[in-house]
């Protein structure tokens, strides 16, 4: 088993966006996936990030969560401007 440190988590999570977008180099992708297999905390961050992206990208016409929950989420994520523009 490889050494697991918080520094490793921070370094790999810096690449999380590129990983989710499919833009991460294959060797870094394998390294990140190996780390995710061993680190529950980073898996939680990955899953939460993916779900947040899905929620934000859900069309307003067919949100998959109640409107009040969606509004609270957008406000919590400081996306008030986005919520206001889209709902007009």
N, CA, C and O of each residue as an XYZ file, in Angstrom:
352
protein
N       0.845     -1.184      0.000
C       0.000      0.000      0.000
C       0.886      1.242      0.000
O       1.917      1.282      0.672
N       0.478      2.245     -0.754
C       1.261      3.471     -0.840
C       1.008      4.348      0.381
O      -0.009      4.225      1.063
N       1.964      5.234      0.632
C       1.811      6.161      1.747
C       0.654      7.112      1.456
O       0.514      7.619      0.344
N      -0.160      7.340      2.461
C      -1.331      8.193      2.299
C      -1.180      9.400      3.218
O      -1.108      9.266      4.440
N      -1.133     10.573      2.611
C      -1.015     11.794      3.398
C      -2.045     12.803      2.912
O      -2.559     12.698      1.798
N      -2.334     13.760      3.744
C      -3.253     14.828      3.336
C      -2.673     15.634      2.182
O      -3.418     16.152      1.351
N      -1.357     15.743      2.125
C      -0.721     16.445      1.018
C      -1.046     15.740     -0.294
O      -1.330     16.391     -1.300
N      -1.004     14.404     -0.282
C      -1.357     13.638     -1.479
C      -2.790     13.948     -1.886
O      -3.065     14.158     -3.068
N      -3.699     13.978     -0.928
C      -5.101     14.291     -1.210
C      -5.214     15.664     -1.858
O      -5.887     15.813     -2.879
N      -4.569     16.658     -1.283
C      -4.648     18.021     -1.802
C      -4.094     18.100     -3.222
O      -4.683     18.749     -4.087
N      -2.973     17.446     -3.457
C      -2.362     17.477     -4.788
C      -3.277     16.833     -5.824
O      -3.471     17.373     -6.913
N      -3.835     15.682     -5.479
C      -4.691     14.983     -6.431
C      -6.023     15.692     -6.630
O      -6.549     15.719     -7.742
N      -6.568     16.260     -5.576
C      -7.853     16.938     -5.704
C      -7.733     18.229     -6.501
O      -8.734     18.736     -7.009
N      -6.523     18.768     -6.618
C      -6.310     19.921     -7.499
C      -6.631     19.558     -8.949
O      -6.947     20.430     -9.759
N      -6.548     18.266     -9.271
C      -6.800     17.785    -10.636
C      -8.226     17.293    -10.820
O      -8.566     16.769    -11.881
N      -9.059     17.452     -9.810
C     -10.402     16.878     -9.833
C     -11.260     17.405    -10.981
O     -11.949     16.626    -11.640
N     -11.232     18.689    -11.227
C     -12.038     19.262    -12.318
C     -11.651     18.664    -13.659
O     -12.513     18.260    -14.440
N     -10.364     18.608    -13.921
C      -9.891     18.027    -15.179
C     -10.296     16.559    -15.275
O     -10.639     16.079    -16.355
N     -10.260     15.852    -14.162
C     -10.655     14.442    -14.135
C     -12.137     14.302    -14.481
O     -12.502     13.479    -15.320
N     -12.977     15.089    -13.848
C     -14.422     15.033    -14.089
C     -14.733     15.403    -15.538
O     -15.619     14.812    -16.155
N     -14.005     16.379    -16.081
C     -14.224     16.824    -17.458
C     -13.633     15.864    -18.494
O     -13.858     16.027    -19.693
N     -12.881     14.871    -18.033
C     -12.238     13.944    -18.962
C     -11.027     14.541    -19.647
O     -10.615     14.073    -20.709
N     -10.457     15.570    -19.046
C      -9.335     16.286    -19.654
C      -8.004     16.007    -18.955
O      -6.999     16.652    -19.255
N      -7.996     15.062    -18.038
C      -6.775     14.752    -17.293
C      -5.940     13.745    -18.084
O      -6.478     12.802    -18.664
N      -4.638     13.952    -18.101
C      -3.731     13.037    -18.797
C      -3.928     11.613    -18.265
O      -4.171     11.431    -17.072
N      -3.827     10.610    -19.132
C      -4.092      9.226    -18.722
C      -3.283      8.758    -17.516
O      -3.819      8.064    -16.651
N      -2.012      9.121    -17.442
C      -1.192      8.671    -16.308
C      -1.661      9.311    -14.994
O      -1.649      8.661    -13.948
N      -2.072     10.582    -15.049
C      -2.593     11.245    -13.861
C      -3.963     10.685    -13.492
O      -4.314     10.585    -12.317
N      -4.718     10.327    -14.505
C      -6.031      9.719    -14.298
C      -5.869      8.414    -13.519
O      -6.586      8.174    -12.548
N      -4.941      7.586    -13.940
C      -4.694      6.307    -13.246
C      -4.239      6.553    -11.804
O      -4.669      5.856    -10.885
N      -3.373      7.542    -11.615
C      -2.891      7.870    -10.276
C      -4.052      8.322     -9.382
O      -4.159      7.901     -8.230
N      -4.911      9.178     -9.922
C      -6.059      9.663     -9.164
C      -7.013      8.513     -8.842
O      -7.502      8.419     -7.716
N      -7.283      7.642     -9.807
C      -8.189      6.514     -9.584
C      -7.622      5.549     -8.546
O      -8.371      4.993     -7.743
N      -6.315      5.347     -8.558
C      -5.680      4.496     -7.547
C      -5.877      5.116     -6.164
O      -6.210      4.421     -5.205
N      -5.670      6.416     -6.072
C      -5.857      7.110     -4.798
C      -7.306      7.019     -4.342
O      -7.573      6.770     -3.167
N      -8.247      7.219     -5.270
C      -9.670      7.160     -4.928
C     -10.061      5.778     -4.406
O     -10.930      5.661     -3.542
N      -9.430      4.749     -4.922
C      -9.723      3.388     -4.472
C      -9.321      3.182     -3.010
O      -9.869      2.319     -2.324
N      -8.368      3.975     -2.545
C      -7.841      3.818     -1.187
C      -8.316      4.899     -0.217
O      -8.113      4.769      0.991
N      -8.943      5.961     -0.720
C      -9.252      7.105      0.135
C     -10.748      7.443      0.082
O     -11.231      8.032     -0.884
N     -11.455      7.064      1.122
C     -12.883      7.317      1.187
C     -13.194      8.814      1.183
O     -14.161      9.235      0.550
N     -12.401      9.614      1.870
C     -12.651     11.060      1.914
C     -12.612     11.685      0.524
O     -13.458     12.517      0.197
N     -11.650     11.298     -0.287
C     -11.546     11.855     -1.641
C     -12.680     11.339     -2.530
O     -13.157     12.063     -3.404
N     -13.114     10.094     -2.315
C     -14.269      9.585     -3.065
C     -15.513     10.390     -2.744
O     -16.317     10.676     -3.631
N     -15.677     10.760     -1.475
C     -16.823     11.585     -1.075
C     -16.752     12.942     -1.775
O     -17.764     13.431     -2.277
N     -15.573     13.550     -1.812
C     -15.405     14.846     -2.484
C     -15.739     14.704     -3.965
O     -16.447     15.545     -4.518
N     -15.243     13.657     -4.612
C     -15.519     13.435     -6.033
C     -17.019     13.272     -6.276
O     -17.577     13.917     -7.163
N     -17.668     12.418     -5.499
C     -19.094     12.167     -5.686
C     -19.932     13.411     -5.411
O     -20.893     13.686     -6.130
N     -19.575     14.155     -4.384
C     -20.296     15.384     -4.055
C     -20.119     16.424     -5.164
O     -21.073     17.107     -5.535
N     -18.915     16.541     -5.684
C     -18.646     17.488     -6.762
C     -19.441     17.117     -8.010
O     -20.048     17.980     -8.644
N     -19.436     15.834     -8.360
C     -20.201     15.388     -9.535
C     -21.690     15.677     -9.355
O     -22.349     16.156    -10.278
N     -22.216     15.389     -8.174
C     -23.643     15.603     -7.925
C     -23.974     17.099     -7.962
O     -25.016     17.485     -8.492
N     -23.115     17.928     -7.415
C     -23.335     19.374     -7.437
C     -23.371     19.883     -8.881
O     -24.226     20.696     -9.236
N     -22.450     19.406     -9.701
C     -22.430     19.796    -11.118
C     -23.737     19.376    -11.783
O     -24.328     20.151    -12.535
N     -24.189     18.155    -11.508
C     -25.451     17.679    -12.080
C     -26.618     18.559    -11.660
O     -27.472     18.893    -12.481
N     -26.660     18.937    -10.387
C     -27.754     19.765     -9.895
C     -27.754     21.148    -10.537
O     -28.807     21.668    -10.905
N     -26.582     21.734    -10.668
C     -26.478     23.079    -11.243
C     -26.841     23.053    -12.723
O     -27.416     24.015    -13.231
N     -26.520     21.981    -13.414
C     -26.774     21.909    -14.846
C     -28.191     21.439    -15.190
O     -28.561     21.426    -16.364
N     -28.983     21.057    -14.196
C     -30.343     20.613    -14.456
C     -31.161     21.777    -14.988
O     -31.179     22.849    -14.382
N     -31.840     21.580    -16.115
C     -32.657     22.678    -16.660
C     -33.722     23.116    -15.660
O     -34.293     22.291    -14.947
N     -33.982     24.416    -15.614
C     -34.987     24.938    -14.693
C     -36.376     24.393    -14.991
O     -37.197     24.267    -14.083
N     -36.649     24.068    -16.248
C     -37.967     23.584    -16.605
C     -38.275     22.231    -15.957
O     -39.433     21.925    -15.671
N     -37.244     21.431    -15.730
C     -37.449     20.099    -15.176
C     -36.437     19.800    -14.066
O     -35.663     18.850    -14.180
N     -36.432     20.580    -13.020
C     -35.477     20.293    -11.944
C     -35.822     18.965    -11.278
O     -36.996     18.622    -11.140
N     -34.809     18.229    -10.870
C     -35.055     16.949    -10.220
C     -35.066     17.072     -8.696
O     -34.923     16.077     -7.986
N     -35.236     18.299     -8.199
C     -35.384     18.514     -6.778
C     -36.356     19.670     -6.573
O     -36.523     20.510     -7.457
N     -36.986     19.711     -5.426
C     -37.958     20.783     -5.175
C     -37.317     22.164     -5.332
O     -36.142     22.359     -5.023
N     -38.113     23.109     -5.816
C     -37.607     24.459     -6.097
C     -36.995     25.118     -4.867
O     -35.964     25.782     -4.976
N     -37.615     24.945     -3.688
C     -37.055     25.579     -2.487
C     -35.684     24.998     -2.141
O     -34.805     25.720     -1.672
N     -35.503     23.709     -2.367
C     -34.208     23.077     -2.109
C     -33.177     23.602     -3.112
O     -32.043     23.910     -2.746
N     -33.581     23.699     -4.370
C     -32.690     24.210     -5.415
C     -32.269     25.645     -5.108
O     -31.095     25.986     -5.259
N     -33.203     26.487     -4.682
C     -32.888     27.873     -4.344
C     -31.903     27.943     -3.177
O     -30.950     28.721     -3.216
N     -32.128     27.137     -2.145
C     -31.205     27.130     -0.993
C     -29.815     26.679     -1.423
O     -28.811     27.231     -0.972
N     -29.759     25.668     -2.301
C     -28.470     25.180     -2.787
C     -27.733     26.278     -3.542
O     -26.550     26.511     -3.297
N     -28.420     26.952     -4.457
C     -27.784     28.012     -5.236
C     -27.310     29.140     -4.329
O     -26.222     29.681     -4.531
N     -28.104     29.495     -3.345
C     -27.695     30.558     -2.422
C     -26.486     30.127     -1.607
O     -25.568     30.916     -1.386
N     -26.483     28.880     -1.162
C     -25.365     28.358     -0.369
C     -24.074     28.334     -1.179
O     -22.988     28.540     -0.638
N     -24.203     28.080     -2.479
C     -23.040     28.031     -3.363
C     -22.710     29.394     -3.959
O     -21.871     29.503     -4.852
N     -23.382     30.437     -3.454
C     -23.174     31.806     -3.939
C     -23.460     31.932     -5.434
O     -22.717     32.585     -6.166
N     -24.541     31.303     -5.873
C     -24.954     31.359     -7.271
C     -26.247     32.148     -7.432
O     -27.019     31.896     -8.357
N     -26.483     33.095     -6.542
C     -27.706     33.905     -6.591
C     -27.903     34.554     -7.952
O     -29.014     34.559     -8.481
N     -26.834     35.104     -8.525
C     -26.947     35.774     -9.826
C     -27.416     34.796    -10.905
O     -28.262     35.134    -11.733
N     -26.874     33.609    -10.891
C     -27.265     32.592    -11.865
C     -28.735     32.227    -11.690
O     -29.468     32.108    -12.671
N     -29.162     32.050    -10.455
C     -30.545     31.686    -10.165
C     -31.488     32.786    -10.643
O     -32.529     32.490    -11.230
N     -31.144     34.037    -10.403
C     -31.975     35.176    -10.801
C     -32.071     35.284    -12.323
O     -33.165     35.459    -12.859
N     -30.942     35.181    -13.024
C     -30.941     35.289    -14.487
C     -31.736     34.171    -15.130
O     -32.481     34.423    -16.077
N     -31.604     32.956    -14.652
C     -32.249     31.806    -15.259
C     -33.745     31.770    -15.009
O     -34.490     31.235    -15.830
N     -34.204     32.327    -13.893
C     -35.612     32.221    -13.552
C     -36.463     33.313    -14.199
O     -37.690     33.272    -14.108
N     -35.836     34.275    -14.843
C     -36.575     35.374    -15.493
C     -37.179     34.928    -16.796
O     -37.833     35.718    -17.476
